[in-house]
Amino acid sequence: MFEILGKTKIDFIGKRNYAFIFSGILAFLGLLTLVQIGRGQANLGIDFAGGTAVQLKFEQAIQIDEARRVLSDNGFPDAELQEFTNGNKLLIRVKQQNTIQEDVANRIIQIFEKELSANRFVVDSSTAIGPTIGQELQKKAVIAIVFSMIGIIFYIAVRFEFRFGIAAAIATFHDVLAVLGVLYILDKEITLLIVTALLTLAGYSLTDTVVVFDRIRENLKYRRRESLEEVINGGINQVLSRTIVVSLTVFLVLIALFFFGGEVIHDFSFALLVGVIVGTYSSIFVASPILVVWKGSGGKLLKRA
């Protein structure tokens, strides 16, 4: 009902070699990030690197900027702060630091007792996450992503064909690696919330790819005299307006979250912003061209039963 481009005849498949080079660079950065995460060299949050989380309840509402300044002036410039809706609760998260041997939770409590003595508080909770637990969470995060890839292959294989499933899984894994690589380059903190963003991205990318694949499958039934490249190009062009409209809609929502959602979900919304761009790109320039590459040297079309 709403076509912003109208009918197009863009040769997407003809540009697949350039796309594969660009995607190869993105995938390499993602793989490098995985290696760095495994070595503990990436910017890992306390979920993976270990650390301390303290939740305080104040008698009066507290300004998060003031709390951040107090912690920064007293040796915790990288502390993560989360403010709750009623304004008088504050969650402070500090990553593990080998140079600090003291009790971090007690140190934070002493800082607030000294600097904000007029606003009394009680400690709601105090949690310490050790490096061993962080490594276990890393393993579980990887397992979650791997199982999601297996589920994608199985679903697409049943819904379409096995080669469709492999192509969709490669495109989705490509998206996850690309976003990881971008986050690593920008030195963004890798947390469980980022893993949530990656799994959300996998679902979005799969949905976008399925729409393109569904149109390609329909065209394979009725455009038997055309080559596979022409059929796939036609399918992509037919759903191009839909793809752009959906991506722009999601992008606008994420822009709002990025600027107005608060500090806590800032990196989460940024990861999804990058993911929507990469996911839209991959459904056109990665997943579909893989079907052409897979057809084999004989040039046979996919089965059209």
TAPE-V265921 format. One record per residue. N is the residue number from 1. PSI is psi as a letter, one per 20 degrees, with the letter a starting at -180 (999 if undefined). Layout:
# TAPE-V265921
n: (N/N)
psi: (PSI/PSI)
This chain:
# TAPE-V265921
n: (1/2/3/4/5/6/7/8/9/10/11/12/13/14/15/16/17/18/19/20/21/22/23/24/25/26/27/28/29/30/31/32/33/34/35/36/37/38/39/40/41/42/43/44/45/46/47/48/49/50/51/52/53/54/55/56/57/58/59/60/61/62/63/64/65/66/67/68/69/70/71/72/73/74/75/76/77/78/79/80/81/82/83/84/85/86/87/88/89/90/91/92/93/94/95/96/97/98/99/100/101/102/103/104/105/106/107/108/109/110/111/112/113/114/115/116/117/118/119/120/121/122/123/124/125/126/127/128/129/130/131/132/133/134/135/136/137/138/139/140/141/142/143/144/145/146/147/148/149/150/151/152/153/154/155/156/157/158/159/160/161/162/163/164/165/166/167/168/169/170/171/172/173/174/175/176/177/178/179/180/181/182/183/184/185/186/187/188/189/190/191/192/193/194/195/196/197/198/199/200/201/202/203/204/205/206/207/208/209/210/211/212/213/214/215/216/217/218/219/220/221/222/223/224/225/226/227/228/229/230/231/232/233/234/235/236/237/238/239/240/241/242/243/244/245/246/247/248/249/250/251/252/253/254/255/256/257/258/259/260/261/262/263/264/265/266/267/268/269/270/271/272/273/274/275/276/277/278/279/280/281/282/283/284/285/286/287/288/289/290/291/292/293/294/295/296/297/298/299/300/301/302/303/304/305)
psi: (h/n/o/i/h/b/p/q/l/p/n/g/h/i/j/h/g/g/g/h/g/g/h/h/g/g/h/g/h/g/h/h/g/g/g/h/g/h/i/j/i/r/n/q/r/i/h/h/i/q/a/p/p/p/p/q/o/q/h/r/q/p/p/h/h/g/h/h/g/g/g/h/i/k/j/m/h/j/q/p/p/p/p/r/h/i/i/j/q/p/p/p/p/p/q/p/p/h/i/o/i/r/o/g/g/h/g/g/g/h/g/h/h/g/h/l/h/h/n/q/r/q/o/g/q/p/p/p/o/r/h/g/h/g/h/h/h/g/g/h/g/g/g/g/g/g/h/h/g/g/h/g/g/g/g/h/h/g/h/d/r/g/h/g/g/g/g/g/g/g/g/g/h/g/g/g/g/g/g/g/g/g/h/g/h/j/k/q/p/o/r/h/h/h/g/g/h/g/h/g/g/g/g/g/g/g/g/g/h/h/g/g/h/g/h/g/g/g/h/h/h/i/m/h/i/q/r/h/g/g/g/g/g/g/g/g/h/h/j/g/g/g/g/g/g/g/g/h/g/h/g/h/g/h/g/g/h/g/h/i/i/r/h/g/j/g/h/g/h/g/g/h/g/h/h/g/g/h/g/g/g/h/h/g/i/g/g/g/h/h/h/g/h/i/i/r/h/i/j/q/r/q/p/k/999)
